[in-house]
Amino acid sequence: MNRVRLEFTIEPFVESGPPPYVSAAVEIAEKSGLAVDLGPASTGVEGGLEQVSALIPKVVTAAMSKGATRVSFQVSAVDKSR
């Protein structure tokens, strides 16, 4: 397993654009140098296991410090051979 995909969801949800806690977390993810894709309900980041793992506490800190009430993560192995 060389690569993983991290998806994170930040609550509370709002309908009018990303709130400050989502923007702060996405900014941290983008500064990591990894590819980031912002979806309507979650944000995805793909990269090496160590890089992605190091990003998790930074995302939590950024989101919670701006008012998030929950940050949920899912990490999956990426198999590029398929």
CNS distance restraints for C-alpha pairs under 8 A (distance, minus, plus):
assign (resid   1 and name CA) (resid  49 and name CA) 8.00 0.50 0.50
assign (resid   1 and name CA) (resid  77 and name CA) 6.37 0.50 0.50
assign (resid   1 and name CA) (resid  78 and name CA) 7.36 0.50 0.50
assign (resid   1 and name CA) (resid  79 and name CA) 7.65 0.50 0.50
assign (resid   2 and name CA) (resid  48 and name CA) 5.89 0.50 0.50
assign (resid   2 and name CA) (resid  49 and name CA) 6.55 0.50 0.50
assign (resid   2 and name CA) (resid  77 and name CA) 7.97 0.50 0.50
assign (resid   2 and name CA) (resid  78 and name CA) 7.75 0.50 0.50
assign (resid   3 and name CA) (resid  46 and name CA) 7.07 0.50 0.50
assign (resid   3 and name CA) (resid  47 and name CA) 5.33 0.50 0.50
assign (resid   3 and name CA) (resid  48 and name CA) 4.58 0.50 0.50
assign (resid   3 and name CA) (resid  49 and name CA) 5.81 0.50 0.50
assign (resid   3 and name CA) (resid  77 and name CA) 6.20 0.50 0.50
assign (resid   3 and name CA) (resid  78 and name CA) 5.37 0.50 0.50
assign (resid   3 and name CA) (resid  79 and name CA) 7.50 0.50 0.50
assign (resid   4 and name CA) (resid  46 and name CA) 5.79 0.50 0.50
assign (resid   4 and name CA) (resid  47 and name CA) 5.76 0.50 0.50
assign (resid   4 and name CA) (resid  48 and name CA) 6.11 0.50 0.50
assign (resid   4 and name CA) (resid  49 and name CA) 5.73 0.50 0.50
assign (resid   4 and name CA) (resid  52 and name CA) 7.33 0.50 0.50
assign (resid   4 and name CA) (resid  75 and name CA) 6.57 0.50 0.50
assign (resid   4 and name CA) (resid  76 and name CA) 5.45 0.50 0.50
assign (resid   4 and name CA) (resid  77 and name CA) 4.45 0.50 0.50
assign (resid   4 and name CA) (resid  78 and name CA) 5.04 0.50 0.50
assign (resid   5 and name CA) (resid  44 and name CA) 6.82 0.50 0.50
assign (resid   5 and name CA) (resid  45 and name CA) 5.70 0.50 0.50
assign (resid   5 and name CA) (resid  46 and name CA) 4.37 0.50 0.50
assign (resid   5 and name CA) (resid  47 and name CA) 6.67 0.50 0.50
assign (resid   5 and name CA) (resid  52 and name CA) 7.80 0.50 0.50
assign (resid   5 and name CA) (resid  75 and name CA) 5.59 0.50 0.50
assign (resid   5 and name CA) (resid  76 and name CA) 5.22 0.50 0.50
assign (resid   5 and name CA) (resid  77 and name CA) 6.38 0.50 0.50
assign (resid   5 and name CA) (resid  78 and name CA) 6.39 0.50 0.50
assign (resid   6 and name CA) (resid  44 and name CA) 5.63 0.50 0.50
assign (resid   6 and name CA) (resid  45 and name CA) 5.15 0.50 0.50
assign (resid   6 and name CA) (resid  46 and name CA) 6.20 0.50 0.50
assign (resid   6 and name CA) (resid  52 and name CA) 6.88 0.50 0.50
assign (resid   6 and name CA) (resid  73 and name CA) 6.82 0.50 0.50
assign (resid   6 and name CA) (resid  74 and name CA) 5.74 0.50 0.50
assign (resid   6 and name CA) (resid  75 and name CA) 4.55 0.50 0.50
assign (resid   6 and name CA) (resid  76 and name CA) 6.63 0.50 0.50
assign (resid   7 and name CA) (resid  42 and name CA) 6.40 0.50 0.50
assign (resid   7 and name CA) (resid  43 and name CA) 5.49 0.50 0.50
assign (resid   7 and name CA) (resid  44 and name CA) 4.36 0.50 0.50
assign (resid   7 and name CA) (resid  45 and name CA) 6.38 0.50 0.50
assign (resid   7 and name CA) (resid  73 and name CA) 5.66 0.50 0.50
assign (resid   7 and name CA) (resid  74 and name CA) 5.23 0.50 0.50
assign (resid   7 and name CA) (resid  75 and name CA) 6.48 0.50 0.50
assign (resid   8 and name CA) (resid  42 and name CA) 5.51 0.50 0.50
assign (resid   8 and name CA) (resid  43 and name CA) 5.40 0.50 0.50
assign (resid   8 and name CA) (resid  44 and name CA) 6.59 0.50 0.50
assign (resid   8 and name CA) (resid  71 and name CA) 6.77 0.50 0.50
assign (resid   8 and name CA) (resid  72 and name CA) 5.44 0.50 0.50
assign (resid   8 and name CA) (resid  73 and name CA) 4.49 0.50 0.50
assign (resid   8 and name CA) (resid  74 and name CA) 6.49 0.50 0.50
assign (resid   9 and name CA) (resid  41 and name CA) 6.50 0.50 0.50
assign (resid   9 and name CA) (resid  42 and name CA) 4.60 0.50 0.50
assign (resid   9 and name CA) (resid  43 and name CA) 6.56 0.50 0.50
assign (resid   9 and name CA) (resid  71 and name CA) 5.73 0.50 0.50
assign (resid   9 and name CA) (resid  72 and name CA) 5.19 0.50 0.50
assign (resid   9 and name CA) (resid  73 and name CA) 6.66 0.50 0.50
assign (resid  10 and name CA) (resid  21 and name CA) 7.74 0.50 0.50
assign (resid  10 and name CA) (resid  22 and name CA) 6.45 0.50 0.50
assign (resid  10 and name CA) (resid  42 and name CA) 7.36 0.50 0.50
assign (resid  10 and name CA) (resid  63 and name CA) 7.43 0.50 0.50
assign (resid  10 and name CA) (resid  68 and name CA) 6.56 0.50 0.50
assign (resid  10 and name CA) (resid  69 and name CA) 7.66 0.50 0.50
assign (resid  10 and name CA) (resid  70 and name CA) 5.75 0.50 0.50
assign (resid  10 and name CA) (resid  71 and name CA) 4.59 0.50 0.50
assign (resid  10 and name CA) (resid  72 and name CA) 6.51 0.50 0.50
assign (resid  11 and name CA) (resid  68 and name CA) 5.68 0.50 0.50
assign (resid  11 and name CA) (resid  69 and name CA) 5.65 0.50 0.50
assign (resid  11 and name CA) (resid  70 and name CA) 5.07 0.50 0.50
assign (resid  11 and name CA) (resid  71 and name CA) 6.48 0.50 0.50
assign (resid  12 and name CA) (resid  68 and name CA) 6.39 0.50 0.50
assign (resid  12 and name CA) (resid  69 and name CA) 6.22 0.50 0.50
assign (resid  12 and name CA) (resid  70 and name CA) 7.15 0.50 0.50
assign (resid  14 and name CA) (resid  18 and name CA) 7.31 0.50 0.50
assign (resid  14 and name CA) (resid  19 and name CA) 7.13 0.50 0.50
assign (resid  18 and name CA) (resid  22 and name CA) 5.78 0.50 0.50
assign (resid  18 and name CA) (resid  23 and name CA) 6.15 0.50 0.50
assign (resid  19 and name CA) (resid  23 and name CA) 6.31 0.50 0.50
assign (resid  20 and name CA) (resid  24 and name CA) 6.00 0.50 0.50
assign (resid  20 and name CA) (resid  63 and name CA) 7.99 0.50 0.50
assign (resid  20 and name CA) (resid  66 and name CA) 6.20 0.50 0.50
assign (resid  20 and name CA) (resid  67 and name CA) 7.84 0.50 0.50
assign (resid  21 and name CA) (resid  25 and name CA) 6.33 0.50 0.50
assign (resid  21 and name CA) (resid  62 and name CA) 6.90 0.50 0.50
assign (resid  21 and name CA) (resid  63 and name CA) 4.39 0.50 0.50
assign (resid  21 and name CA) (resid  64 and name CA) 6.85 0.50 0.50
assign (resid  21 and name CA) (resid  65 and name CA) 7.49 0.50 0.50
assign (resid  21 and name CA) (resid  66 and name CA) 4.71 0.50 0.50
assign (resid  21 and name CA) (resid  67 and name CA) 5.92 0.50 0.50
assign (resid  21 and name CA) (resid  68 and name CA) 5.66 0.50 0.50
assign (resid  22 and name CA) (resid  26 and name CA) 6.11 0.50 0.50
assign (resid  22 and name CA) (resid  63 and name CA) 6.21 0.50 0.50
assign (resid  22 and name CA) (resid  68 and name CA) 7.92 0.50 0.50
assign (resid  23 and name CA) (resid  27 and name CA) 6.03 0.50 0.50
assign (resid  24 and name CA) (resid  28 and name CA) 6.38 0.50 0.50
assign (resid  24 and name CA) (resid  62 and name CA) 5.58 0.50 0.50
assign (resid  24 and name CA) (resid  63 and name CA) 6.09 0.50 0.50
assign (resid  24 and name CA) (resid  66 and name CA) 7.41 0.50 0.50
assign (resid  25 and name CA) (resid  29 and name CA) 6.32 0.50 0.50
assign (resid  25 and name CA) (resid  58 and name CA) 7.79 0.50 0.50
assign (resid  25 and name CA) (resid  59 and name CA) 4.91 0.50 0.50
assign (resid  25 and name CA) (resid  60 and name CA) 7.43 0.50 0.50
assign (resid  25 and name CA) (resid  62 and name CA) 5.28 0.50 0.50
assign (resid  25 and name CA) (resid  63 and name CA) 5.31 0.50 0.50
assign (resid  26 and name CA) (resid  30 and name CA) 6.10 0.50 0.50
assign (resid  26 and name CA) (resid  36 and name CA) 7.85 0.50 0.50
assign (resid  26 and name CA) (resid  38 and name CA) 7.82 0.50 0.50
assign (resid  26 and name CA) (resid  43 and name CA) 7.51 0.50 0.50
assign (resid  26 and name CA) (resid  59 and name CA) 7.73 0.50 0.50
assign (resid  27 and name CA) (resid  31 and name CA) 6.17 0.50 0.50
assign (resid  28 and name CA) (resid  32 and name CA) 6.51 0.50 0.50
assign (resid  28 and name CA) (resid  58 and name CA) 6.98 0.50 0.50
assign (resid  28 and name CA) (resid  59 and name CA) 6.45 0.50 0.50
assign (resid  28 and name CA) (resid  62 and name CA) 7.34 0.50 0.50
assign (resid  29 and name CA) (resid  33 and name CA) 7.53 0.50 0.50
assign (resid  29 and name CA) (resid  34 and name CA) 7.10 0.50 0.50
assign (resid  29 and name CA) (resid  36 and name CA) 6.81 0.50 0.50
assign (resid  29 and name CA) (resid  45 and name CA) 7.40 0.50 0.50
assign (resid  29 and name CA) (resid  55 and name CA) 6.94 0.50 0.50
assign (resid  29 and name CA) (resid  59 and name CA) 7.06 0.50 0.50
assign (resid  30 and name CA) (resid  34 and name CA) 6.44 0.50 0.50
assign (resid  30 and name CA) (resid  35 and name CA) 7.15 0.50 0.50
assign (resid  30 and name CA) (resid  36 and name CA) 6.22 0.50 0.50
assign (resid  32 and name CA) (resid  55 and name CA) 7.43 0.50 0.50
assign (resid  34 and name CA) (resid  45 and name CA) 6.51 0.50 0.50
assign (resid  34 and name CA) (resid  46 and name CA) 6.45 0.50 0.50
assign (resid  34 and name CA) (resid  47 and name CA) 6.20 0.50 0.50
assign (resid  35 and name CA) (resid  45 and name CA) 5.77 0.50 0.50
assign (resid  35 and name CA) (resid  46 and name CA) 6.10 0.50 0.50
assign (resid  35 and name CA) (resid  47 and name CA) 7.61 0.50 0.50
assign (resid  36 and name CA) (resid  43 and name CA) 7.06 0.50 0.50
assign (resid  36 and name CA) (resid  44 and name CA) 5.68 0.50 0.50
assign (resid  36 and name CA) (resid  45 and name CA) 4.73 0.50 0.50
assign (resid  36 and name CA) (resid  46 and name CA) 7.20 0.50 0.50
assign (resid  37 and name CA) (resid  43 and name CA) 5.72 0.50 0.50
assign (resid  37 and name CA) (resid  44 and name CA) 5.13 0.50 0.50
assign (resid  37 and name CA) (resid  45 and name CA) 6.58 0.50 0.50
assign (resid  38 and name CA) (resid  42 and name CA) 6.49 0.50 0.50
assign (resid  38 and name CA) (resid  43 and name CA) 4.47 0.50 0.50
assign (resid  38 and name CA) (resid  44 and name CA) 6.46 0.50 0.50
assign (resid  39 and name CA) (resid  43 and name CA) 5.58 0.50 0.50
assign (resid  39 and name CA) (resid  44 and name CA) 7.72 0.50 0.50
assign (resid  45 and name CA) (resid  52 and name CA) 7.53 0.50 0.50
assign (resid  46 and name CA) (resid  52 and name CA) 7.19 0.50 0.50
assign (resid  47 and name CA) (resid  51 and name CA) 6.53 0.50 0.50
assign (resid  47 and name CA) (resid  52 and name CA) 6.06 0.50 0.50
assign (resid  48 and name CA) (resid  52 and name CA) 6.10 0.50 0.50
assign (resid  49 and name CA) (resid  53 and name CA) 5.92 0.50 0.50
assign (resid  50 and name CA) (resid  54 and name CA) 6.11 0.50 0.50
assign (resid  51 and name CA) (resid  55 and name CA) 6.46 0.50 0.50
assign (resid  52 and name CA) (resid  56 and name CA) 6.86 0.50 0.50
assign (resid  54 and name CA) (resid  58 and name CA) 7.46 0.50 0.50
assign (resid  55 and name CA) (resid  59 and name CA) 6.22 0.50 0.50
assign (resid  56 and name CA) (resid  60 and name CA) 6.35 0.50 0.50
assign (resid  57 and name CA) (resid  61 and name CA) 6.12 0.50 0.50
assign (resid  58 and name CA) (resid  62 and name CA) 6.10 0.50 0.50
assign (resid  59 and name CA) (resid  63 and name CA) 6.07 0.50 0.50
assign (resid  60 and name CA) (resid  64 and name CA) 5.92 0.50 0.50
assign (resid  60 and name CA) (resid  71 and name CA) 6.49 0.50 0.50
assign (resid  61 and name CA) (resid  65 and name CA) 5.86 0.50 0.50
assign (resid  62 and name CA) (resid  66 and name CA) 6.58 0.50 0.50
assign (resid  63 and name CA) (resid  67 and name CA) 6.60 0.50 0.50
assign (resid  63 and name CA) (resid  68 and name CA) 5.39 0.50 0.50
assign (resid  63 and name CA) (resid  71 and name CA) 7.56 0.50 0.50
assign (resid  64 and name CA) (resid  68 and name CA) 4.66 0.50 0.50
assign (resid  64 and name CA) (resid  69 and name CA) 6.72 0.50 0.50
assign (resid  64 and name CA) (resid  70 and name CA) 7.72 0.50 0.50
